[in-house]
Amino acid sequence: MQIFRESEHILRTVQEIPFKLEKELHTLFEQNLEVLMSLKLVKSEFTIKNYRIDTLAFDAESKAFVIIEYKRGQNYSVVDQGVSYLNLMLEYKADFIVEYNESFGQSLKRDEVDWSQSRIIFVSTSFTEFQKQSTNFKDLAIELWEFKRFGSDLVTINQIKKSKSAPNIRQVQQNENTELGKITREIKVYTEEDHLIGKSDQVRELYEIYKSAILNLSTGIEVDAKKLYLAFKKAKNVVDLRIQSESLKMWINLKKGQLLDEKGLTRDVSQFGHWGNGDYELTVGDTENLEYVMSLIKQALAS
C-alpha cells in the first residue's frame, strides 16, 4: 500500500517508519485496542504455565477471550504458536476467568464465556506468503493483521483475509488427538454460508438484495460472520442481521433516542435481551421498504 500526502495538488510519498522494537509495536497497538479491534484489554504480558501471552483481551460481542501476539520478524510459524496458545486457553479456562475477574472486579462465570469463539490474532508490519497460506483455512481461528506506521501521525491496519475458496482444516487434519485436532473440535469459525445453510431460495435472494444494498451505502463495509448473526462493520458494527426461515431480522446499532424512524418500522428492544448490537430491531420479508430501511441504516453509519 502506498500512502501520499497532497499539498497544492502535488502528491508526495509518505515513507513507512519501521518499529525499532517489537515492544514499540506492542505498546501502540495495545493502548488503542478498543479503537482498533473493539476489544477490552484484560492483561498485558499475561503469564500462564511458562507461556507469556503478549496481550490477553476479551471480545464482549462474541463473549470470548482473544490472544494477541506481536511480531517484527518473519521467521516464525504462526500456526504452531497459534494452535499451542489456543489449546492452552481451552485447557486452563479457569485461569483466564480468574484474570478477567481480577482485572475488572467482576464475577464472570465459565458458562458465560463462549469458548467456541476463542481466537488468536497475530499483529505484524508484514507477513510472508508462506504465513498467509498456512493460515488460509476457513475454520482455523487464527487471524493475521498488518499494522504499519507512516510519517509522524499516520498508521494503517489491514486484516489478511482468507480466500473465498479456502479449504476446511479438517480436510487435511486427520488425527483428532493432536493439538490442532482438539481446537478444531472445540472452536468454531463461522462463515456467511453457515447462516445460509437450509434456507430457502426466496430468503437467500432476499438476503443478497439487502446485503448488496448495505454494502453500497459506503466503501469499506465488510460482513463479519458471528455465531448468531452477520455483522456489517465499518470500524464498528453498523447493522447486525439474522437470516430467518422466511425473513431477515436486523438490529441497527444506535442507542435509544438516536434513530429517526418516521414510518415506525423498528421497535425499541433496549429493555429486552436480544442478539446483535443497538437498540432498534426490525424484520423484513420483502423489498417494499428497501430504500427506507437503507435510510435508517445510514443514520448508524453517520453516528
C-alpha positions in Angstrom: 0.0 0.0 0.0 1.4 3.4 -1.0 0.3 6.5 1.0 0.7 10.0 -0.3 0.3 13.5 1.1 -1.4 16.1 -1.0 -0.2 19.7 -0.9 -1.4 22.2 -3.5 -2.3 19.4 -5.9 1.1 17.8 -5.6 1.4 14.2 -4.2 4.4 13.2 -2.1 5.1 9.7 -0.9 4.8 9.1 2.8 7.5 6.8 3.9 6.9 3.9 6.3 8.6 4.3 9.7 9.5 0.9 11.0 9.0 -0.1 14.6 12.5 -0.4 16.1 11.4 -2.9 18.7 8.6 -5.4 19.0 7.7 -3.7 22.3 7.1 -0.4 20.5 4.5 -2.1 18.2 3.0 -3.9 21.2 2.5 -0.7 23.2 1.0 1.4 20.5 -1.5 -1.4 19.4 -2.4 -2.3 23.0 -3.1 1.2 24.1 -5.5 1.6 21.2 -7.1 -1.8 21.4 -10.7 -0.7 21.7 -10.4 1.7 18.7 -8.5 -0.8 16.5 -10.3 -4.0 17.4 -13.3 -3.2 19.6 -11.7 -5.4 22.3 -11.3 -5.0 26.1 -7.8 -5.2 27.4 -7.7 -7.9 30.2 -3.9 -8.2 30.8 -0.7 -7.2 29.1 2.0 -9.9 29.2 -0.2 -12.5 30.8 1.9 -15.4 32.0 0.4 -18.9 32.4 2.2 -22.3 32.7 5.5 -20.9 31.5 3.9 -19.2 28.5 3.8 -15.4 28.1 0.9 -14.1 26.1 1.6 -10.5 24.8 -2.0 -9.3 25.2 -5.0 -11.0 26.6 -8.2 -9.4 25.5 -11.9 -10.0 25.7 -14.5 -9.7 22.9 -17.7 -8.5 24.6 -19.7 -9.1 21.4 -18.7 -12.7 21.0 -18.3 -13.2 24.8 -14.9 -14.8 24.1 -11.2 -14.4 25.0 -8.8 -13.2 22.3 -5.0 -13.7 22.5 -2.9 -11.2 20.6 0.8 -11.7 19.7 3.1 -9.1 18.1 5.9 -9.9 15.6 8.5 -7.8 13.9 10.5 -10.7 12.4 9.0 -13.1 9.8 10.9 -16.3 10.6 8.3 -18.0 12.8 5.3 -20.3 12.4 2.1 -18.6 13.2 0.2 -21.9 13.0 2.3 -23.7 15.5 2.3 -20.9 18.1 -1.4 -20.1 17.4 -2.5 -23.7 17.9 -0.4 -24.1 21.1 -1.9 -20.9 22.6 -5.5 -21.7 21.7 -5.0 -25.2 23.2 -3.6 -23.6 26.3 -6.7 -21.4 26.7 -9.0 -24.4 26.4 -7.1 -26.4 28.8 -6.8 -23.7 31.5 -10.1 -21.9 31.2 -10.3 -21.2 35.0 -7.0 -19.2 34.9 -8.4 -16.9 32.2 -11.6 -16.4 34.1 -9.7 -15.5 37.3 -7.5 -13.0 35.4 -10.6 -11.3 33.9 -12.4 -11.1 37.3 -9.3 -9.7 39.0 -8.7 -7.1 36.2 -12.3 -5.8 36.1 -13.5 -6.6 39.7 -16.3 -8.7 38.3 -17.6 -12.3 38.7 -17.6 -13.7 35.2 -18.5 -17.4 35.2 -17.2 -20.1 33.0 -20.5 -20.7 31.3 -20.8 -17.0 30.4 -17.9 -17.4 28.1 -18.3 -18.8 24.6 -15.2 -20.8 24.4 -16.1 -21.9 20.8 -15.4 -18.3 19.7 -11.9 -18.2 21.1 -9.3 -16.9 18.6 -5.7 -15.7 18.3 -4.6 -12.6 16.4 -1.0 -12.1 15.1 0.0 -8.4 14.5 3.0 -7.6 12.4 4.1 -5.0 9.9 4.0 -7.7 7.2 3.6 -11.4 6.7 5.3 -13.8 4.3 3.3 -15.6 1.6 4.0 -18.9 3.5 2.5 -17.5 6.7 -0.6 -16.3 4.8 -1.1 -19.6 3.0 -0.5 -21.7 6.2 -3.4 -19.9 7.9 -5.7 -19.9 4.9 -8.3 -22.3 6.3 -11.9 -21.1 6.8 -12.3 -22.9 10.1 -8.9 -22.0 11.7 -9.3 -19.4 14.4 -6.0 -17.6 13.6 -6.1 -14.1 12.2 -3.3 -12.1 10.6 -3.3 -8.3 10.8 -0.8 -5.9 9.3 -0.1 -2.8 11.3 2.1 -0.1 9.7 3.2 3.4 10.8 3.8 6.2 8.2 5.1 9.7 8.9 4.5 11.1 12.4 0.8 10.8 12.6 -0.4 8.0 10.2 -1.0 4.3 10.9 -2.8 1.7 8.8 -4.3 -1.6 9.8 -5.3 -4.3 7.4 -6.6 -7.9 8.0 -5.2 -10.6 5.7 -8.4 -12.1 4.5 -8.9 -15.8 3.9 -9.7 -16.6 0.3 -13.3 -17.5 -0.7 -12.1 -20.9 -1.8 -10.1 -21.6 1.5 -10.4 -25.2 2.4 -11.6 -26.7 5.7 -8.8 -27.6 8.1 -10.5 -31.0 8.7 -9.8 -31.8 5.1 -6.1 -32.0 5.8 -6.1 -32.7 9.6 -6.7 -36.5 10.1 -5.6 -37.0 13.6 -8.0 -35.6 16.1 -5.7 -36.3 19.1 -3.2 -33.6 18.1 -3.4 -30.0 19.5 -4.8 -28.9 16.1 -7.4 -31.7 16.2 -8.5 -30.7 19.7 -9.0 -27.0 18.9 -10.9 -27.7 15.7 -13.3 -29.8 17.6 -13.9 -27.1 20.3 -13.6 -23.9 18.3 -15.9 -22.9 15.5 -15.2 -20.2 13.0 -18.4 -19.1 11.4 -18.8 -18.1 7.7 -21.6 -16.4 5.8 -22.5 -19.8 4.2 -23.1 -21.2 7.7 -26.0 -18.8 8.1 -27.5 -19.7 4.7 -27.5 -23.5 5.2 -31.0 -24.9 4.9 -32.5 -21.5 3.9 -35.0 -21.3 1.0 -34.1 -19.8 -2.3 -36.5 -17.0 -1.6 -34.8 -15.9 1.7 -31.4 -16.3 0.2 -32.3 -13.9 -2.6 -33.8 -11.5 -0.1 -30.6 -11.6 1.9 -28.5 -11.0 -1.2 -30.6 -7.9 -2.1 -30.3 -6.4 1.4 -26.6 -7.3 1.7 -25.8 -5.6 -1.6 -27.8 -2.5 -0.6 -26.0 -2.3 2.7 -22.5 -2.7 1.2 -23.3 0.0 -1.4 -24.1 2.5 1.4 -20.4 3.2 1.9 -17.0 1.9 0.9 -15.2 -0.2 3.5 -18.3 -2.0 4.9 -17.5 -5.7 5.5 -19.5 -8.7 6.5 -18.3 -10.5 9.6 -20.0 -13.8 10.4 -20.7 -14.3 14.1 -22.3 -17.3 15.8 -25.8 -15.9 15.8 -25.8 -13.2 13.2 -23.9 -11.5 10.4 -22.3 -8.2 11.4 -21.9 -5.4 8.8 -19.0 -3.4 10.0 -17.1 -0.2 9.2 -14.7 0.3 12.1 -17.7 -0.7 14.3 -20.9 -2.6 13.8 -23.4 -0.6 11.7 -26.2 -3.2 11.5 -26.4 -6.9 12.5 -28.6 -9.3 10.5 -30.0 -12.7 11.3 -31.3 -14.8 8.5 -34.6 -16.5 9.5 -36.7 -19.1 7.7 -38.8 -16.5 5.8 -37.4 -13.1 6.7 -34.4 -11.1 7.9 -34.2 -9.6 11.3 -31.9 -6.6 11.8 -30.5 -4.6 14.7 -29.4 -1.1 13.9 -26.5 0.0 16.0 -27.9 3.1 17.6 -28.9 3.8 21.2 -32.5 4.5 22.2 -33.5 8.0 21.1 -30.8 8.3 18.3 -32.8 6.9 15.4 -35.4 8.9 13.3 -37.9 6.3 12.1 -40.9 8.2 10.7 -42.6 5.1 9.4 -42.2 3.3 12.8 -40.8 0.1 11.3 -38.4 -0.5 14.1 -39.1 -1.5 17.7 -37.2 -0.5 20.8 -35.5 -3.5 22.3 -33.3 -1.6 24.8 -35.1 -3.2 27.7 -35.1 -6.7 26.3 -32.5 -9.3 25.7 -31.7 -9.6 22.0 -28.9 -10.6 19.6 -26.9 -8.1 17.8 -25.9 -4.5 18.8 -28.1 -1.5 19.0 -31.5 -0.7 20.5 -33.5 -0.8 17.3 -34.9 -4.0 15.8 -36.8 -4.6 12.6 -37.9 -7.6 10.5 -38.3 -7.5 6.7 -39.8 -10.2 4.5 -39.8 -8.3 1.2 -38.1 -5.4 -0.6 -41.1 -3.0 -0.3 -39.3 -0.7 2.1 -35.7 -1.4 1.0 -34.8 2.2 0.3 -36.3 3.4 3.6 -34.5 0.7 5.6 -31.3 1.8 4.0 -32.0 5.4 5.2 -32.3 4.1 8.7 -29.0 2.2 8.5 -27.3 5.3 7.0 -28.1 7.0 10.3 -25.9 4.4 12.1 -23.1 5.0 9.6 -23.2 8.7 10.3 -23.0 8.3 14.1 
